[in-house]
């Protein structure tokens, strides 16, 4: 399959939709609440969906398409780096940040007890493992890495044509 603009934006769109659908099913149907970092790892997929839809709307201009491709690649790169950081926190390579804990302001102990009892504990340093093999953050890292490679290949092919 040739990686032209149409195909790469179709790949980005389909993979992004599948990933967002899968994490929402895991979150709501299987009751696997995401940590703060997991939620932020979804943002690049939303941006890729937007870029893909914009490509469908305006696919005639080659310069705009190339700009969208570069923007997609940078979005995926940033998402990949953030996911590497998340996997590093899960594996104990990095120390977690404030997004890995809950900060609550309270006025009395009864309010604190109510908040503690009603708030699920979701930590970034405890991976959500699927199939007893791979964490969701690691699976996201694999997905982002594949998308990054495909988008880079498409950029290289388009630069060579010019």
C-alpha positions, 0 to 999 in steps of 0.5 A: 500500500502506498502511503499518500496523503489520503491513505495516511490520514485514513490510517490516522483516522481509523486507528484513532477512532478504534483507540478512543472507542476501545478505551471508552469501552474499557472505562465504562463497560469493564469499569477500568477507570483511567488515571490522569495521565491516561486521559491526557494520552487520548488527546493526540488521538482527538487531534488526529481525528480533527486533522483527518476530518480537515483533510477530507474537507480540504484535500485539494491543496497539497501545501495544506495537506503537507502541513497537516501531515507535519502537524500530525507527525508532531502531535504523534511525537509529543503523544509518544514522548508523553506515553514513554514518560507514563510507561516509565512511571509505571515501571518505576524508572521515573517518579510520578508527578502531581497528576498521579495523586489526588489533591483535595481541599477540605474544611473538616474531617467528616468531609475528608472521610466522605471524599476518601470513601467516594473517590476511587484510587487511581494511580499512574504508577500502578499499570492497568494490565491486560491479558496479564502481559502488557499495560494499557500505557505500553499498548498505547506506546506501541500504537503511537510508535507505529503511527509515528513511523507511518507518518514519518515514512509518508513525509519522507516519500513526499519530500522525495517527490518534490 
